[in-house]
Amino acid sequence: MIRFFKAAYRGVKNEILYSSADLDGMSHGDALNSLARSTASGKTVNAKTAMEISAAYDCVRKTAQALSNLPLVQYQKGKNGSREKVEDDLSEILTESPNRGQTALEFWEGQVAQICLRGNAYSERLFIGNRLVGLRPLFNVTPERASHGGFKYGIYDRGRKYYLPDDKVFHLRGFGPGDGMGMSTVAYGASSMGAALAADETASSVFSNAMMAAGFLSADQKLDAEQREQLTAILNNFVGSSRAGKTMVLESGLTHSPLQMNPGDAQLLETRRYSVEDVCRWFGVPPIVVGHSAEGQTMWGTGVESILISWLTLGINPLANRIEKRIKRDLMPPAKRRGRYFEFKREAMLQMDSKAKGDFLLKMRMAGLMTGDEGRDTLNMPRRGGMSDERFIQASMTPLDLIGKDEK
């Protein structure tokens, strides 16, 4: 159970006072339940059943973990394009502790997972007076258009339904048609995910019967209803992987002709391989990220590195931009929106081997783009100060500030 603190409205409008009582929040199953979709494969698909597909689970997990582990920093714009790091109450909420029960990493991980599955993620804005003091995740939310053109949010929680206005809900949207709502990957990809579930179930069923497909029994005489029932009961003693290897005795002219199925067919290899790639396509994650390599492709090398950079550019970066813009619009006071902004540091995902990193830092240092101490920051080493905090260029390692000045 995830436990959240209760926010009780008392007296003054917009004021929330916190009680000391802990209340059980939504269960894991409740957080993933959503409108079920019936598919041609015969499987019903919702967010919970979709997560039973290993490829879907790993796509959501990898995306949520990759984004939530990026450092989130608030900056103040300065003159000439400079910027300074800002640490205020909002920064503490978004980067340290959004609520009593979660760290910032856990909060963003859950929000991104909801966006990946449902296209939308919701959290309640918690206030003391007019001051934002926290964010509490919301589940089982039904947005409805309000008369002012925005949304009001119906929340079903612990057996009751209540509404929150849009200024009390932090609503993150995924990719959508522009109507203010994100599109659910599970809803639109239900057919593909239903086929994947059906293939997994078929393969599991075959393995449960010791990889033996159904066969034929033939007799040299006609069996009556009672004999057929007795024969079925006998055959049930030889069904299942736990009974594999048992010897069946056939009488009265009965002969058995099994259907032949090789191990590749039993595992539905081609179907399941295609299902992995199809599910990954819906979530916008390269199959190599979830440990699935195409035929003839290795799991390592420069080609894989290029794929990961592409995922960062086309997958993680747009999602990070969406969250940054929504934070600025919905959580920042209007007076601060012009000069301040939040940014996920994408560089944290760009890791290099030791040789490549050394060459990169050396070039940055010699070009005057980075100081020695900034390079040490990159390597997580303590600063040394002094000349290590000066910028140099390749011209005999001359301090950048002295270039172009006449010698005295």
Phi, psi and omega in degrees: 000138172267131185249127179240157177276154183270134176255117184251124178280126181223118169070273189289136179297139178071004181262136179237128176248140185264129174272160181275352183281135175268135178242143177293133178269198180293146172282167181300319180297318179298321183294336182257349180293140177204180181302123183282146179241125174278141184236166180296338180285351182090358180262141175267129186243128166221187184298323182291312181291329178297324180288352174281349174275124186301321181294318179294316179302313184288327176299313180294316182296313183294318180295314181295318181290320181298315183284318183292338179273354176285133177299134177252122187232141174262134182238151172251125179291136177245189179284153176058033176079005179283168179208154179232143178288136181241134175235106179229192183298320180295321177299319180296320179297313188277340184242350182237295187214095179292329180205178186295330187261355187225152165274167179298321180298315180295322179297309182292326178300314179292320180295317180293323177299319178295321177297317181298320184276310189256343183089351181216146175225140186232144171212146181276131176278124183258129185238151159241110189067236177256009184262125177289128183236355180178170177227128180242122181302142178240142178232168181052053183257136176239105179287139176227141179292130178265169183295333181277002178098344177271208181242154159239149191243119175272123183243125175257114187216127177052046173082006179222156180243135177216166183244145172237139176288166185293336178281000176250002183234130173266106188253112176264131181249142170270199178301135182205175184276000179101011179266011180092001180234146174276156181267133183284121177297320181295318181295314183281333179261019185300321182296316179295318181288327175296320177296321178295318178296319180294320179295317178297319181293321179295315179298318180296322180295319179295317181292328179294340177259028178060035178061024177255117177285165179299146179235196182236140170249130179236147182228154179271010177216161181278132180264140176273177186299319181294320179294322178297318180295320178294320181294321178297319179296323179293317183295328180296340178286350182244014182261138176109150183294331180291343181255009180299138178095351177289148182261128179264136176257124181253135182237175172052040175079012178285137174229148183246131178237099183284151170280138182269133177218121180280164183303324179297317177293322182299324181272357180052049192303310184294319180296316183288327176296317178295323181298320178300312182294324180291317179297317179300323179297321180295324182269357178069031181243128177300136181305330181297334181291329180263016176083021180245112179257144178290166181300125180087359182258139176269168180271358183224170176116173183295330179296319178294321178300319178295323178296318180294323176295321177297319177297319177298319184286316188261344182247298184289317185298312177300322179292319177297319178299319179300315182292317180300315181294323181288325175299314182296320183285318191259336185250337180275140174299143182307326183293339183257355186293330184291322187255351184237155177198156175258149181213131170280132181276097183296337183301338181295338179273344184269086180264146181231163173286169187298322180293313181296321180293320178297317178296320180296311181295323179295316180295319178296322179292315183287338178273357180077016181268348184211140175275167177299320180292326176294323174295320177295327174299319180298325180271005180060041178248153181292147178289153179251339180073189180064226181294341178293343179260013177261152175263140180232160170237173190294339183294085180055031178052048179276136176306136185300325183292342182265353180294131178088355180267143180286140177286140180263000000 
